[in-house]
Amino acid sequence: MEDEGKVLDRASVEAAIAEYLLQVNYGGYAPDVRKVLAVRATDRTAWLRNAERRTRWEVYYFVEGELFPRPGDTRLPEGVLPSEHARKLVDTIWEFLSVWNGYDFTTTSYGLGRNNYLRNGREEDGGIVGVAYAPV
Amino acid sequence: MRSDPRNRLPEGRGIPIFDLPVAAVAAASDPLFEQLRKEDVVGPIHASPEYWLAGARSVISYFLPFSKEIKQAYSINTRLPPLEWVSGRLNGEIFNHVLRRALVIMLRRQGGRVVAPGLDPRYKAVNWLPMWSERHVGFIAGLGSFGLHGGLLTEKGTAGRIGSVITDLVFPPSERAYTEVYAYCPWKQERRCGVCINRCPVGAISKEVKNHSICIANGAEFIRPAFKDWGYHGCGHCQCNLPCSDHLPGRNGPAVGAVKGRKQGNGA
């Protein structure tokens, strides 16, 4: 299952996170540590499911603790639509999530460049900008 | 690690991929990092910790040993690796990314800035030479020395995957209990063992060195086609069924040469 230049589908990531927000904010905030964002290799679309035995050519990211390490990140603010908050949350993780996903589906040790993932990096001073994760 | 479903193969009964890792720390300022840029080591493509993270202070390196279930699946009498191995290599590397990310998150919570070169968009390899060699970084950190087969010989063996992260947090460097590149390899030290020489089904390992071109050609011509439907590749003959597979050779296990007497067939 080579990469073929596919990139993570952002719309489906936002939709999955919005679904999660709906589920865990109904009747009070109750984050669900079982939930993972699943992404399949074929078209790089994402959806929400419980963590369980893996399926070939799918990868998983825990919503709580992994995508959003800070407790309370997925609490829906009063008067904000889930889709709106999901978009904001995905904004905060997109830069590294798209890179993580690119590597998860890269079957060689050549890096992302071989599979056109460099477009996920910003060209700056002739080079690709890295991802230095700052303290939370 | 034990409960994470990502640390299991998707096929069959879902055997675990890795056992618990062993880790070590190198100072980002260790002069050996500069040595990696030499042509006869990794090459000028190799980047320093400072390149990856301005203000880098520590490099944390770890070795993830393949589970006994993965290693036991590797028959000594076949030319091809088992499905468990090739799946474990690819799906195990995905779990290696999980561990890299977990370290990133943990160190960020401690107030550090962190980079995982293996998950960085700047990373690349050219002609098999990497910008960041996890094996060499493991050597510098004190995880272990190299073997004749090119793998890292650690206290948990050589069959596994390696990862690392760089941070501006300060951790005391681990002791590097060796000075020589091949310190733990009995063949390189005393011409004892050498089991991996005959173990390689395509003769990629000579008495002096491993010929990576032969190894790569074997992967392209035989292993990839054999596992085409599965989508996997990779060979592990020089990591399994050896005196150094599960531990340092001659330590905490069978004596060096204990596997040597077994007959190796060539059936595919």
Interface residues (C-beta under 8 A of the other chain):
Chain A: M1 A51 E52 R53 R54 T55 R56 W57 V59 Y60 G65 E66 P69 F96 V99 W100 G102 Y103 D104 T107 S109 Y110 G111 L112 G113 R114 Y117 L118 N120 G121 G127 I128 V129 G130 V131 A132 Y133 A134 P135 V136
Chain B: P5 R6 R8 P10 E11 G14 W52 L53 L90 N91 I94 H97 R101 A102 V104 I105 R108 R109 Q110 G111 G112 R113 V114 V115 G118 L119 D120 P121 R122 Y123 K124 A125 W128 P130 M131 G231 H233
